[in-house]
């Protein structure tokens, strides 16, 4: 690492350092040396040069084309993916901070993990084998949503001969066609917006559609409609649990539309996987998940706007494969994946853990 200096430091070798150190992210900020996030903790690489405005501008200019750079200057934000020589990809976000350029990059492994490797519950396998419906993967930034979705898509790719279309910003995991054919479309280069891509995707003969993020009313409305028209649709939201996810979807619509949207969601929703990443006792990270399956009881609560009662149904519906976050945290603690302090930190009712 110490062989790098301001003259030979570029994004490629910094990203390689992140991969070598098993980091999930790398931060570049003016006035600091590069910073890695490893097992959830930030670690500044003090043996590397401090980033100065001229250096980060030079590194960014070398990594993107002229059109992307112009967009970044105009919009003050830019997302793009950056492939490394070893097959690993980086999901990069450029931004401005105190009138200086900044960068955060997420490490996207070259190998798509199997569902078993990320300890995905058996009920989620059933969700991937549906022919239609809306499957949502939710959680805060950096909780492994993209990895979980990639594992689900890869399971379908391995089991069924279907046409899968992904709409991403930017493309992260790269799939190889197995039994399925997979068309990956990237915002900016392959499509102008999620809304326009969703509007035209039905003409591409899809069976399965992945929407990278439901980020506004138009995208949410189009995604629900696609699930209504007999497709299996996967999407993500930045919400912490199933109840909040349903509230967020419905609340984005004007009040006069909400009864209709509640009805649509009650009929199209297949399941919600809400997850967070926690530090494991022996190092590394492990996912804890709340699972909601849209049973008749859940569907009825959504329709009647009794969202607050969903939590109780999840807690008492283990037979249907549902599990609350607190129940899953207790399982991870009992199976010795996490310590008691970590479990209690993330539980809604920490006193229930003896």
SELOLO-316267 format. One line per 5 residues: number of its first residue (from 0); for each residue x, y, z of C-alpha. Coordinates in Angstrom, 2 decimals. Layout:
<pavexs>
NUM) X:Y:Z  ...;
</pavexs>
This chain:
<pavexs>
0) 0.00:0.00:0.00  2.71:2.46:0.99  4.19:2.29:-2.53  1.29:4.41:-3.76  1.82:8.15:-3.93;
5) -0.13:11.07:-5.34  1.43:10.51:-8.77  0.54:6.85:-9.25  -2.63:6.68:-7.15  -5.74:6.00:-9.26;
10) -9.17:4.51:-8.69  -8.20:1.10:-10.09  -5.47:0.48:-7.51  -7.47:2.00:-4.65  -10.41:-0.25:-5.52;
15) -8.05:-3.26:-5.58  -6.85:-2.32:-2.08  -10.51:-2.30:-0.94  -11.03:-5.79:-2.38  -7.78:-7.13:-0.84;
20) -8.88:-5.86:2.59  -12.36:-7.46:2.31  -13.93:-4.00:2.53  -17.56:-3.42:1.63  -16.98:0.25:0.72;
25) -14.24:2.80:0.10  -14.64:6.55:0.79  -12.53:9.27:-0.83  -12.83:12.73:0.76  -10.64:15.79:0.39;
30) -8.46:16.23:3.50  -8.46:12.54:4.47  -6.56:9.47:3.36  -8.75:6.78:1.69  -11.17:5.19:4.18;
35) -12.41:1.58:4.04  -15.48:0.06:5.67  -14.54:-3.42:6.91  -17.08:-5.56:8.83  -19.15:-2.43:9.42;
40) -16.31:-0.28:10.82  -14.54:2.64:9.10  -10.75:2.47:8.88  -8.58:5.27:7.48  -5.52:4.12:5.50;
45) -3.03:6.52:7.06  -0.08:5.15:5.06  -1.71:6.44:1.84  -1.56:10.09:0.73  -4.18:12.56:1.91;
50) -6.69:13.33:-0.86  -6.37:16.86:-2.26  -8.87:18.49:-4.69  -6.57:18.14:-7.72  -5.94:14.44:-7.02;
55) -9.58:13.37:-6.70  -10.52:15.40:-9.80  -7.71:13.70:-11.75  -8.77:10.21:-10.57  -12.42:10.81:-11.42;
60) -11.60:12.22:-14.88  -9.50:9.14:-15.66  -12.28:6.76:-14.60  -15.25:8.14:-16.57  -15.87:9.44:-20.06;
65) -16.37:13.07:-21.04  -20.16:12.84:-21.20  -20.33:11.32:-17.70  -18.01:14.02:-16.37  -20.20:16.76:-17.86;
70) -23.27:15.15:-16.25  -21.47:15.03:-12.89  -20.52:18.72:-13.12  -24.09:19.70:-14.11  -26.08:17.41:-11.75;
75) -23.55:17.38:-8.88  -24.16:13.60:-8.55  -23.29:10.57:-10.67  -23.68:6.81:-10.26  -21.73:4.36:-12.38;
80) -20.21:0.88:-12.22  -16.50:0.24:-12.60  -15.22:-3.25:-13.54  -11.86:-4.41:-12.14  -9.56:-6.77:-14.00;
85) -10.32:-9.64:-11.57  -14.06:-9.55:-12.40  -15.11:-7.63:-9.29  -17.28:-4.60:-9.98  -17.50:-1.38:-8.02;
90) -20.76:0.57:-7.68  -19.55:4.16:-7.54  -21.31:7.32:-6.39  -19.74:10.71:-7.09  -20.90:13.77:-5.17;
95) -19.81:17.24:-4.05  -19.00:18.11:-0.44  -17.91:21.56:0.77  -17.31:22.47:-2.91  -14.96:19.50:-3.38;
100) -15.52:16.27:-5.28  -16.11:13.13:-3.22  -16.56:9.44:-3.98  -17.98:6.34:-2.30  -17.66:2.94:-3.98;
105) -19.32:-0.33:-2.98  -17.52:-3.61:-3.71  -19.73:-5.95:-5.78  -18.24:-9.47:-5.73  -17.66:-11.17:-9.08;
110) -19.39:-14.35:-7.86  -23.13:-14.27:-7.29  -23.76:-16.06:-3.98  -26.16:-18.99:-3.77  -29.26:-18.56:-1.62;
115) -27.83:-21.14:0.81  -24.59:-19.17:1.20  -26.44:-16.08:2.43  -28.70:-18.20:4.68  -31.90:-17.27:2.85;
120) -34.96:-18.88:4.53  -36.69:-21.69:2.62  -39.89:-19.68:2.16  -37.99:-17.18:-0.04  -37.15:-20.03:-2.44;
125) -40.92:-20.43:-2.87  -41.27:-16.73:-3.71  -38.72:-17.06:-6.55  -40.70:-19.97:-8.00  -43.92:-17.96:-8.38;
130) -45.14:-17.02:-11.85  -46.51:-13.63:-10.82  -46.64:-11.19:-7.95  -44.55:-8.48:-6.31  -41.56:-9.47:-4.15;
135) -39.90:-6.63:-2.23  -36.46:-6.67:-0.63  -36.08:-3.77:1.80  -33.64:-2.34:4.29  -31.25:0.56:4.86;
140) -28.33:1.37:2.56  -25.59:-1.25:2.73  -27.76:-4.04:4.13  -27.18:-6.49:1.26  -30.39:-5.92:-0.72;
145) -28.56:-6.16:-4.07  -26.81:-9.38:-3.01  -30.07:-11.00:-1.88  -31.84:-10.02:-5.10  -28.93:-11.31:-7.19;
150) -29.11:-14.67:-5.38  -32.87:-14.87:-6.09  -32.46:-14.01:-9.77  -29.61:-16.53:-10.07  -31.83:-19.27:-8.57;
155) -34.48:-18.56:-11.22  -31.75:-18.51:-13.88  -30.60:-21.96:-12.72  -34.06:-23.53:-12.45  -36.33:-22.07:-15.13;
160) -36.27:-21.08:-18.78  -37.74:-17.59:-18.56  -36.98:-14.10:-19.90  -35.61:-11.88:-17.11  -35.27:-8.11:-17.59;
165) -33.39:-6.07:-14.97  -33.56:-2.27:-14.70  -30.59:-1.07:-12.64  -28.76:2.09:-11.59  -26.02:1.09:-12.15;
170) -25.59:-2.59:-13.14  -23.97:-4.40:-10.22  -23.85:-8.21:-10.46  -23.42:-9.47:-14.02  -25.37:-12.64:-14.86;
175) -24.52:-15.38:-17.32  -27.46:-16.94:-19.14  -28.16:-20.45:-17.88  -31.69:-21.79:-18.34  -33.02:-18.23:-18.58;
180) -32.11:-15.32:-20.77  -31.25:-12.16:-18.82  -31.28:-8.65:-20.25  -29.61:-6.11:-17.95  -30.42:-2.46:-18.63;
185) -28.57:0.41:-17.00  -29.99:3.86:-16.28  -28.36:6.50:-18.44  -26.75:4.21:-21.02  -29.55:1.69:-21.79;
190) -32.62:3.62:-20.59  -33.42:7.26:-19.88  -35.53:6.66:-16.76  -37.09:3.85:-14.76  -40.55:5.17:-15.67;
195) -39.95:5.04:-19.44  -38.28:1.61:-19.22  -41.16:0.22:-17.17  -43.64:1.66:-19.66  -42.03:-0.22:-22.56;
200) -40.81:-3.40:-20.83  -44.04:-5.31:-21.58  -43.10:-5.24:-25.28  -39.90:-7.15:-24.47  -41.77:-10.38:-23.61;
205) -40.66:-10.52:-19.95  -41.53:-13.24:-17.44  -39.51:-11.80:-14.55  -38.68:-8.10:-14.03  -36.22:-6.64:-11.53;
210) -36.65:-2.94:-10.68  -33.48:-1.70:-8.97  -35.33:0.74:-6.74  -38.90:2.00:-6.40  -37.91:5.62:-5.83;
215) -40.95:7.74:-6.78  -44.70:7.63:-7.39  -44.43:6.89:-11.12  -42.00:4.00:-10.63  -44.03:2.52:-7.77;
220) -47.28:2.77:-9.78  -45.71:1.15:-12.85  -44.14:-1.64:-10.78  -47.47:-2.52:-9.12  -49.19:-2.53:-12.53;
225) -46.56:-4.92:-13.96  -47.18:-7.33:-11.07  -50.93:-7.00:-11.72  -50.52:-7.97:-15.38  -49.17:-11.45:-14.59;
230) -45.41:-10.95:-14.16  -43.09:-11.83:-11.29  -41.59:-8.49:-10.24  -38.73:-7.93:-7.79  -37.96:-4.47:-6.39;
235) -36.25:-2.73:-3.48  -37.20:0.02:-1.04  -35.24:1.78:1.70  -37.60:0.76:4.53  -36.87:-1.11:7.76;
240) -39.77:-3.57:8.05  -42.83:-4.93:6.29  -45.36:-2.54:7.87  -43.29:0.52:7.03  -42.83:-0.78:3.47;
245) -46.57:-1.05:2.85  -47.18:2.36:4.44  -44.45:3.93:2.27  -45.93:2.52:-0.95  -49.44:3.69:-0.17;
250) -48.49:7.09:1.33  -46.61:8.14:-1.81  -49.97:8.36:-3.63  -52.45:11.25:-3.20  -55.23:10.49:-0.68;
255) -57.94:9.97:-3.32  -55.89:7.17:-4.91  -54.91:5.37:-1.73  -57.97:3.07:-1.39  -57.37:1.79:-4.94;
260) -53.64:1.33:-4.30  -54.36:-0.58:-1.07  -56.57:-2.94:-3.07  -53.87:-3.36:-5.75  -51.13:-4.05:-3.20;
265) -53.32:-6.50:-1.27  -53.80:-8.50:-4.49  -50.35:-8.26:-6.10  -47.94:-8.43:-3.15  -46.35:-11.87:-2.79;
270) -43.90:-11.20:0.02  -41.49:-8.77:1.69  -37.97:-9.59:2.85  -36.69:-6.83:5.17  -33.06:-7.24:6.17;
275) -30.11:-5.72:7.99  -26.45:-6.73:8.13  -24.93:-7.36:11.56  -21.35:-8.05:12.69  -20.78:-11.76:13.37;
280) -19.04:-12.94:16.53  -16.19:-14.49:14.54  -15.81:-11.58:12.08  -17.63:-10.77:8.88  -21.31:-9.93:8.54;
285) -24.57:-11.87:8.74  -28.08:-10.88:7.61  -31.06:-10.80:9.91  -34.41:-10.81:8.12  -38.09:-10.18:8.70;
290) -40.24:-12.18:6.28  -43.82:-11.33:5.37  -45.89:-13.62:3.14  -49.12:-12.20:1.75  -51.66:-14.61:3.23;
295) -55.42:-13.90:3.15  -55.12:-12.42:6.67  -52.34:-10.02:5.60  -54.19:-9.12:2.40  -57.29:-8.27:4.41;
300) -55.31:-5.98:6.78  -53.78:-4.12:3.82  -57.18:-3.67:2.19  -58.78:-2.41:5.41  -55.83:-0.11:6.23;
305) -54.98:-1.94:9.46  -51.25:-1.99:8.74  -50.28:-1.70:12.42  -51.74:-5.19:13.03  -49.39:-6.83:10.50;
310) -46.61:-7.14:13.10  -48.81:-9.45:15.21  -49.67:-11.66:12.23  -45.97:-12.03:11.35  -45.11:-13.04:14.93;
315) -47.78:-15.76:15.00  -47.45:-17.14:11.45  -44.32:-19.28:11.57  -46.28:-22.09:9.85  -46.53:-19.90:6.72;
320) -42.79:-19.15:6.85  -43.12:-15.68:8.38  -40.65:-14.44:10.97  -40.28:-11.11:12.75  -36.93:-9.33:13.03;
325) -36.88:-9.93:16.82  -37.52:-13.66:16.32  -34.73:-13.88:13.76  -32.30:-11.96:15.99  -33.03:-14.43:18.80;
330) -32.33:-17.29:16.37  -28.99:-15.78:15.32  -28.05:-15.30:18.98  -29.10:-18.85:19.94  -27.15:-20.29:16.99;
335) -24.07:-18.33:18.13  -23.77:-16.08:15.05  -24.06:-12.82:17.02  -23.49:-11.79:20.62  -26.22:-10.71:23.01;
340) -25.31:-6.99:22.83  -25.66:-6.98:19.03  -29.01:-8.81:19.20  -30.41:-6.39:21.80  -29.16:-3.35:19.88;
345) -31.37:-4.19:16.89  -34.41:-5.67:18.68  -37.69:-3.77:19.03  -38.15:-5.49:22.43  -34.65:-6.19:23.77;
350) -36.04:-7.22:27.18  -37.53:-10.34:25.57  -34.01:-11.76:25.10  -33.03:-13.63:28.25;
</pavexs>
